[in-house]
């Protein structure tokens, strides 16, 4: 992994993951465009994340048995076509279906990460993983910023047109830059998918990071989905552009968390994971003040993104170290769990917002972080429950 290839992986992966989130700051705008209730568009994000989880499970394992130099650009190209469909969608139903299919195909990021693991040695895997995963999180946050700016200038449909063009360019760059690496083993497709379950059943450490990842991403999507509803209503009444720019606060947090990869390389991954869950709980507690104070909301977003980014780096670096021949399937299991959690977070945001507004959302997020902290403490006390140490 050269420095330039590492950054190409980070940028392309960030753009691919970002395709899932362009709609998030536009939920209120899209609801107005299609004349539906504001909370209804939360199902748009849930459908996207469910599609992504399915795509991860059905497509990413192919990275262990197929030529990724062709597979990755192919998936990026399919995503670009579907993003064009999103830009032209005449109804919310068709937009939801198209976004679900975008989720199904925009899995290049999760093919790139284990590919990088194959091209990296043990001594630098944490640093490289930190850079690449940092690109993914930055892509999520920048997608919101770009989405708001473009929507404010040219409407929400232009956002998806831009995403389609960017995805096409990166597909071409990846096709030219990716090395050709022989498949690590030969399996039939059905056997390949079944082996994912075998790996999960066998690797207790993978089970642990999967649970952590699902909780972390559920809380992350809960926050950012509900944040759109909070900022669009009283007392803020922000436009889509302003809501998108708010993601810059989270981007700062993601940059700060890059040190997590180096902590993993030094053997401090487990302690760092515990600290990250405490940070997440603090972030939710600070966010409770957001209804009347924007500065507390900004601080809460920064701290939550530091915690979330660190959790993802620690989790994936530990997972990639478990097996040299099954990294794509390990990432398949981990990310599928993540985005099932993400779908739960998006659905919960709509339901909790309808029931009790921002207060209910924050209390749910705080409960998730405290539950994960309790799990980390229990596993640290009884280390045999966690499998191999990370």
QUIHUTA-V595204 format. One record per pair of residues at least 4 apart in sequence whose ideal C-beta (glycine too) atoms are under 8 Angstrom apart, sorted by the first residue. I is the first residue (numbers start at 1). J is the second residue. Records with the same first field share a line. If there is no record, write none. Layout:
I: J / J
This chain:
1: 5 / 6 / 9 / 116 / 119 / 120 / 124 / 128
2: 6
3: 7
4: 8
5: 9 / 119 / 177
6: 10 / 116 / 128 / 131 / 132
7: 11 / 131 / 135
8: 12 / 173 / 174 / 177
9: 13 / 112 / 113 / 115 / 116 / 132 / 135
10: 14 / 131 / 132 / 134 / 135 / 136 / 138
11: 15 / 135 / 139 / 170
12: 16 / 76 / 108 / 109 / 112 / 170 / 173 / 174
13: 17 / 108 / 109 / 112 / 113 / 132 / 135 / 136 / 139
14: 18 / 109 / 135 / 136 / 137 / 138 / 139 / 140 / 142
15: 19 / 139 / 166 / 167 / 170
16: 76 / 79 / 106 / 107 / 108 / 109 / 139 / 167 / 170
17: 21 / 106 / 109 / 136 / 139 / 140 / 143
18: 22 / 139 / 140 / 142 / 143 / 146 / 163
19: 79 / 83 / 102 / 106 / 143 / 163 / 167
20: 48 / 49 / 52 / 102 / 103 / 106 / 140 / 143
21: 140 / 143 / 144 / 147 / 224
22: 26 / 143 / 144 / 146 / 147 / 159 / 160 / 163
23: 27 / 30 / 41 / 44 / 45 / 48 / 99 / 147 / 156 / 159
24: 45 / 143 / 144 / 147 / 224 / 225 / 228
25: 144 / 147 / 148 / 151 / 228 / 240 / 243 / 244 / 246 / 247
26: 30 / 147 / 148 / 151 / 156 / 159 / 240
27: 31 / 38 / 41 / 42 / 44 / 45 / 225 / 228 / 229 / 232
28: 32 / 38 / 41 / 228 / 229 / 232 / 240 / 243
29: 33 / 151 / 156 / 240
30: 34 / 41 / 44 / 92 / 95 / 156
31: 36 / 37 / 38 / 40 / 41
33: 156
34: 91 / 92 / 95
36: 40 / 41 / 92
38: 229 / 232
39: 229 / 350 / 353 / 354
40: 92 / 350
41: 45 / 92
42: 46 / 225 / 346 / 347 / 349 / 350 / 353
43: 47 / 96 / 346 / 347 / 350
44: 48 / 92 / 95 / 96 / 99
45: 49 / 221 / 225 / 346
46: 50 / 343 / 346 / 347 / 350
47: 51 / 96 / 97 / 99 / 100 / 103
48: 52 / 99 / 100 / 102 / 103
49: 53 / 103 / 221 / 339 / 340 / 342 / 343 / 346
50: 54 / 100 / 103 / 339 / 340 / 343
51: 55 / 99 / 100 / 101 / 102 / 103 / 104
52: 56 / 103 / 104 / 106 / 107 / 339 / 342
53: 57 / 103 / 335 / 336 / 338 / 339 / 340 / 342 / 343
54: 58 / 103 / 104
55: 59 / 60 / 103 / 104 / 105 / 106 / 107
56: 60 / 107 / 110 / 331 / 332 / 335 / 336 / 339
57: 61 / 193 / 196 / 332 / 336
58: 104 / 193
59: 75 / 104 / 105 / 107 / 111
60: 107 / 110 / 111 / 114 / 328 / 329 / 331 / 332 / 335
61: 65 / 192 / 193 / 195 / 196 / 328 / 329 / 332
62: 66 / 71 / 189 / 192 / 328
63: 68 / 71 / 111 / 114 / 115 / 327 / 328
64: 114 / 183 / 184 / 185 / 187 / 192 / 325 / 326 / 327 / 328 / 329
65: 183 / 184 / 185 / 186 / 187 / 192
66: 70 / 71 / 183
67: 71 / 180 / 183
68: 72 / 111 / 115 / 178 / 181
69: 73 / 175 / 178 / 179 / 180 / 181
70: 74 / 175
71: 75 / 111
72: 76 / 108 / 111 / 112 / 115 / 174 / 178
73: 77 / 171 / 172 / 174 / 175 / 178
74: 78
75: 79 / 105 / 106 / 107 / 108 / 111
76: 80 / 106 / 108 / 167 / 168 / 170 / 171 / 174
77: 81 / 167 / 168 / 171
78: 82 / 105
79: 83 / 102 / 105 / 106 / 108 / 167
80: 84 / 164 / 165 / 167 / 168 / 171
81: 85 / 164
82: 86 / 98 / 101 / 102 / 105
83: 87 / 102 / 160 / 161 / 163 / 164 / 167
84: 88 / 160 / 161 / 164
85: 89 / 94 / 98 / 101
86: 95 / 98 / 99 / 102 / 160
87: 157 / 158 / 159 / 160 / 161 / 164
88: 157
89: 94 / 95 / 98
90: 94
91: 95
92: 96
93: 97
94: 98
95: 99
96: 100
97: 101
98: 102
99: 103
100: 104
101: 105
102: 106
106: 167
107: 111
108: 112 / 174
109: 113 / 136 / 139
110: 114 / 331 / 332 / 335
111: 115 / 328
112: 116 / 132
113: 117 / 129 / 132 / 133 / 136 / 316 / 320 / 331
114: 118 / 320 / 327 / 328 / 330 / 331
115: 119 / 178 / 181
116: 120 / 128 / 129 / 132
117: 125 / 129 / 320 / 327
118: 181 / 184 / 324 / 327
119: 179 / 181
120: 124 / 125 / 128 / 129
121: 125
122: 321
123: 265
124: 128 / 265
125: 129 / 264 / 265 / 317 / 320 / 321
126: 130 / 260 / 261 / 262 / 263 / 264 / 265 / 269 / 313 / 317
127: 131 / 261 / 262 / 265
128: 132 / 261
129: 133 / 261 / 264 / 313 / 316 / 317 / 320
130: 134 / 258 / 259 / 260 / 261 / 262 / 264 / 313 / 317
131: 135 / 258 / 261
132: 136
133: 137 / 261 / 309 / 312 / 313 / 316
134: 138 / 254 / 255 / 257 / 258 / 261 / 309 / 313
135: 139
136: 140 / 312
137: 141 / 254 / 257 / 305 / 308 / 309 / 312
138: 142 / 251 / 254 / 255
139: 143
140: 144
141: 145 / 247 / 248 / 250 / 251 / 254 / 305
142: 146 / 247 / 251
143: 147 / 163
144: 148 / 224 / 243 / 244 / 246 / 247
145: 149 / 244 / 245 / 247 / 248 / 251
146: 150 / 159 / 162 / 244
147: 151 / 156 / 159 / 240 / 244
148: 152 / 239 / 240 / 241 / 242 / 243 / 244 / 245 / 247
149: 153 / 241 / 244 / 245
150: 154 / 158 / 159 / 162
151: 155 / 156 / 158 / 159 / 240 / 241 / 244
152: 239 / 240 / 241 / 244
153: 158 / 241
154: 158
156: 160 / 240
157: 161
158: 162
159: 163
160: 164
161: 165
162: 166
163: 167
164: 168
165: 169
166: 170
167: 171
168: 172
169: 173
170: 174
171: 175
172: 176
173: 177
174: 178
184: 324 / 325
185: 325
187: 191 / 192 / 195
188: 192
189: 193
190: 194
191: 195
192: 196 / 329
194: 198
195: 199 / 326 / 329
196: 200 / 329 / 332 / 333
197: 201
198: 202
199: 203 / 206 / 323 / 326 / 329 / 330 / 333
200: 206 / 207 / 210 / 333
203: 207 / 322 / 323 / 330 / 387 / 388
204: 208 / 385 / 386 / 387 / 388
205: 209 / 318 / 319 / 322 / 386 / 387 / 388 / 389 / 390
206: 210 / 319 / 322 / 330 / 333 / 334 / 387
207: 211 / 387
208: 212 / 379 / 386 / 387
209: 213 / 315 / 316 / 318 / 319 / 334 / 390
210: 214 / 333 / 334 / 337
211: 215 / 337 / 372 / 375
212: 216 / 273 / 311 / 315 / 372 / 375 / 376
213: 217 / 311 / 312 / 315 / 334 / 335 / 337 / 338 / 341
214: 218 / 337 / 338 / 340 / 341 / 344
215: 219 / 341 / 368 / 369 / 371 / 372
216: 220 / 280 / 308 / 311 / 312 / 315 / 338 / 341 / 372
217: 221 / 308 / 338 / 339 / 341 / 342 / 345
218: 222 / 341 / 342 / 344 / 345 / 348 / 368
219: 223 / 280 / 284 / 304 / 308 / 345 / 365 / 368 / 369
220: 224 / 304 / 308 / 342 / 345
221: 225 / 341 / 342 / 343 / 345 / 346 / 349
222: 226 / 345 / 346 / 348 / 349 / 352 / 361 / 364 / 365 / 368
223: 227 / 284 / 287 / 301 / 304 / 361 / 365
224: 228 / 247 / 250
225: 229 / 345 / 346 / 349 / 350
226: 230 / 349 / 352 / 353 / 358 / 361
227: 231 / 243 / 246 / 297 / 301
228: 232 / 243
229: 233 / 349 / 353
230: 236 / 290 / 291 / 297 / 358
231: 236 / 238 / 242 / 243 / 246
232: 236 / 237 / 238 / 243
233: 237
235: 291 / 292
236: 294
238: 242 / 243 / 246
239: 243
240: 244
241: 245
242: 246
246: 250 / 298 / 301
247: 251
248: 252
249: 253 / 298 / 301 / 302 / 305
250: 254 / 301 / 302 / 304 / 305
251: 255 / 305
252: 256 / 302 / 305
253: 257 / 301 / 302 / 303 / 304 / 305 / 306 / 309
254: 258 / 305 / 306 / 309
256: 302 / 306
257: 305 / 306 / 307 / 308 / 309 / 310 / 313
258: 309 / 313
259: 263
260: 264 / 272 / 276 / 309 / 310 / 313 / 314
261: 265 / 313 / 317
262: 266
263: 268 / 269 / 272 / 314
264: 268 / 269 / 272 / 313 / 314 / 317 / 318 / 390
268: 272
269: 273 / 314 / 317 / 318 / 390
270: 274 / 380 / 389 / 390
271: 275
272: 276 / 310 / 314
273: 277 / 310 / 311 / 314 / 315 / 376
274: 278 / 373 / 376 / 377 / 380
275: 279 / 310
276: 280 / 306 / 307 / 308 / 310 / 311 / 314
277: 281 / 307 / 311 / 369 / 372 / 373 / 376
278: 282 / 373
279: 283 / 303 / 304 / 306 / 307 / 310
280: 284 / 303 / 304 / 307 / 308 / 311 / 369 / 372
281: 285 / 366 / 369 / 370 / 373
282: 286 / 303
283: 287 / 300 / 301 / 302 / 303 / 304 / 307 / 369
284: 288 / 300 / 304 / 362 / 365 / 366 / 369
285: 366
286: 296 / 299 / 300 / 303
287: 296 / 297 / 300 / 301 / 304 / 362 / 365
288: 359 / 362 / 363 / 366
289: 293 / 296 / 297 / 300
290: 294 / 296 / 297 / 300 / 358 / 362
291: 357 / 358 / 359
293: 297
294: 298
295: 299
296: 300
297: 301
298: 302
299: 303
300: 304
301: 305
302: 306
303: 307
304: 308
305: 309
306: 310
307: 311 / 369
308: 312
309: 313
310: 314
311: 315
312: 316
313: 317
314: 318 / 390
315: 319 / 334
316: 320 / 331 / 334
317: 321 / 390
318: 322 / 390
319: 330 / 331 / 334
320: 327 / 330 / 331
321: 390
322: 326 / 330 / 388
323: 327 / 330
326: 330
327: 331
328: 332
329: 333
330: 334
331: 335
332: 336
333: 337
334: 338
335: 339
336: 340
337: 341
338: 342
339: 343
340: 344
341: 345
342: 346
343: 347
344: 348
345: 349
346: 350
347: 351
348: 352 / 361 / 364
349: 353 / 361
350: 354
351: 355
352: 356 / 360 / 361 / 364
353: 357 / 358 / 360 / 361
355: 360
356: 360 / 361
357: 361
358: 362
359: 363
360: 364
361: 365
362: 366
363: 367
364: 368
365: 369
366: 370
367: 371
368: 372
369: 373
370: 374
371: 375
372: 376
373: 377
374: 378
375: 379
376: 380
377: 381
378: 382 / 385
379: 383 / 385 / 386
380: 386
382: 386
383: 389
